[in-house]
Amino acid sequence: MSDGIGGAFRARASSPPRRTIDVVNATLARRHAAERRFRLYGLAAIITGLAFLALLFVSTVAKGYGAFQQVYVAIDVFFDPEVLAPDGKRDPDTLNAADYGAIIKRALKAQFPDVQARQELRQLSALVSTGAAFDLRDRVRGEPSVIGTTERVWLPADDEVDTLLKGGADRNAPEAERSLADRQLAWVDRWSAEGRLEKRFNTRFFTGGDSGEPELAGIWGAVVGSFYMLLVTLLLSFPLGVAAAVYLEEFAPKNRWTDVIEVNINNLAAVPSIVFGLLGLAVFINFFGLPRSAPLVGGLVLTLMTLPTIIIASRAALQSVPPSIREAALGIGASQMQMVAHHVLPLALPGMLTGAIIGMARALGETAPLLMIGMVAFIVDIPRQITDPATALPVQIYLWADRPERAFAERTAAAILVLLLFLIVMNALAVILRKRFERRW
Amino acid sequence: MPPSLILVVLLALTAFAYYLGRVRAVAVAGGPRQISRLHSRPTYYGAFTALWCVLPALLVYSLWLAFEPTLVTHLVVAALPSDLGDLPKDQLTLVVNNIRNLVQGNIVSGEVNASLQAAAEHYRSLQATTHAALGVVTIGLACGGLALGWSRISPALRARNQVEIVARVFLVASSSLAIFTTIGIVLSVLFESIRFFRIVPVSDFLFGLSWSPQMAIRADQVGSSGAFGAVPLFAGTLLISGIAMLVAVPIGLMSAIYLSEYAGKRFRSVAKPLLEILAGIPTVVYGFFAALIVAPWVRQAGVAAGLDVASESALAAGLVMGIMIIPFVSSLSDDVINAVPQAMRDGSYALGATQAETIRRVVIPAALPGIVGGILLAVSRAIGETMIVVMAAGLSANLTANPLQAVTTVTVQIVTLLVGDQEFDSPKTLAAFALGLVLFVVTLILNVIALHVVRRYREQYE
């Protein structure tokens, strides 16, 4: 490059008279090579960016798709009336309180009669999920007539068995480094030889709350928490954001105050999200005494965060409505407020909605401020109202990513896939809305 | 009557008021054919009545609910038996919390004795009383307002103007909310920070070289005196952000140049949105990616090269953060490059420059202020980024410039200090707010400068 045009001029100044065209011709090949190189750098940069994107998606899908299936084990369970209803009563309370774990243990013992030692027995029953007892309870409560019969029941296997069968664990590692002992491997192998192991669709993952056991953990609680939060955010931030945009665009006089507001909004859009979390903690929780971990507080914090986005998008939408519409309305005697409400707003609404959806999508993925207001608690129950303690989907991902069990890494990736799916749907909605209603004036 | 039910009744009354007002306006005018005798259209009379019905009632309702817990707690504490009521202040707060938990049916810390149970009962009955009173007052006010608004309807009433004034007040209030948010941020962070700086001097905080916020809970505890020198955090933040910028600036800038100067329309329409997807991915996803995929990979690569790499190295976090920031740099630079007038390029071509020479010697220098502004915005983004570093960077405050070691950042420390138990009288919790203050001030300065630069630049070419 340094020998490019500049070089040519310098060459002309030197003593033996050389024509510029000679210098140009002499350096042209090199300059063109530089041109091609430069172009290639640009292309390489884009390809690198896209490769990162592809890597992100591929690795998440590869890690996460397994969690949509769960290994189940078939066990021949004898629904012993002695254990389930010792006094002959079969009312729901007795059936709820019965010891279903004991029934599973007996069934396992019956299947492997040579297992006698206590420790071995414990290892054996560890192969079946602790949640299997709840499945049995539901089975018996749904159909009390099974009591006294033997039935082959498919029960969720423990997460270690699950990981092993999905190829996530190395069975050739020395026993001390494995989470399953040699004995347990042998039992699992026998099950699988007998066709007692099966991968089934993991409904619990979509319908359950959080749990300490990976095979029982689900995202429904987090999804509901996120939903409540977004509901609060949407109901507050959309009207407020649109109102603010309308005032700034249509009514505000051009003075210092509106200038301050404008600069403020632009700055707020760039304030780190965690600072909003600090605000929520100090103001909503400490000052107003709202409950911690509640979707209500999360929604309020996210409202303040998404307001700038919505205001900026709404102002752009208002600006794109041509002045002739306003002049026509005013010309036939509408007041300024009527002009805005009847003519400008309806025309700008699709653009505003697009902005709102994009703002909501961003709010859905936001995690840091929610950590500040205590939405990181371990919450098993599905929240039923906006003041119940809850987590949100991204927070659940953060919590799961920290857990040591390998099966949780799989579930974390699966939860990410669900989150990304929601985001894709929301963004697609915004694009469709824009394509469908966008008007060029 | 639960507050939510009161609200529903209030809304129903408002709708009814709207209907009544409309009907009355038409009647006052003398039938549907005589509407032109009215000053405003009938809907405005409806809205006028509805506003009279809902506004005073809603005001009282929200004020009542805001002050009710304080009042009820005060009454309950006053009525506590002397063994509980005379406790020191911090223990009293605990008791009050327990009573509240009992009322809400939550799990209570400590055992529940009879007097606590009685207090909870008292709380519950007081709450029931105030809620009932609230219901009576609110609905009474709503009905009164309705009647007043309704009776004022006459053909000469300037209903539209009055409704529009209310609407205007709402618009102004909404647009001021941004200001109040900023004030709220500043005040909430500032107050706790001032309390923190009373315990730990500002100079120790800003220039101290050691950070270990664990405070001794008991006096005889060893090794946890608490040191609040934030320099290692600032250094860690700068290190990780620096790595991120090293990744993001070249890739982002070159992508922007290629997209705006070389790429054809079709390629651009595909590649640009794809690249911007990177900005839409939640940061927690990047955090997962950094912690579970990139960090082990960096470690393996380092070990293979014979280097000592920490499992939570700054490099992994910085790399992934850089990927996240690529679209910020690229789309901002793209805008700026597109704003450079075509005449400048044409001039350069006319002198015989190749396209690459034109870009490097004409377009980029012309766009430089805007690009720098965009990069500053990206830096502010990197400094404030939380989830990636929380998940992939370490907790130990090392003062090092080695990207292969674990460092911690300001945001990581804010999160670790505030997640879990908080005591708003210990410097450990308050330190988080001081860090928040630093973070807010630094990002604010960066943003103001960047926005100013970008704006000036735009004006230059418009």
Interface residues (C-beta under 8 A of the other chain):
Chain A: M1 G4 I5 V24 R31 H32 A34 E35 R37 F38 R39 Y41 G42 L43 A44 A45 I46 T48 G49 L50 F52 L53 L56 S59 T60 K63 P239 L240 G241 A243 A244 V246 Y247 L248 F251 A252 V260 I261 V263 N264 I265 N266 N267 L268 A270 V271 P272 S273 I274 V275 F276 L278 L279 L281 A282 V283 N286 F287 F288 G289 L304 L307 P308 I311 S335 M337 A361 R362 L364 G365 E366 T367 A368 L371 M372 V376 P394 V395 I397 Y398 A401 D402 A409 T412 A413 I416 L419 L420 L423 N427
Chain B: A66 P69 T70 R160 E164 A167 R168 F170 L171 V172 S174 S175 S176 L177 A178 I179 T181 T182 G184 I185 S188 V189 F191 E192 P250 I251 G252 L253 M254 S255 I257 Y258 L259 E261 Y262 A271 L274 L275 I277 L278 G280 I281 P282 T283 V284 V285 Y286 G287 F288 F289 A291 L292 I293 I323 I326 P327 S330 L351 G352 A353 T354 Q355 A356 E357 I359 R360 L377 S380 R381 I383 G384 E385 T386 M387 V390 M391 T411 I414 V415 L418 V419 Q422 F424 A432 F433 G436 L439 F440 T443 L444 N447 V448 L451
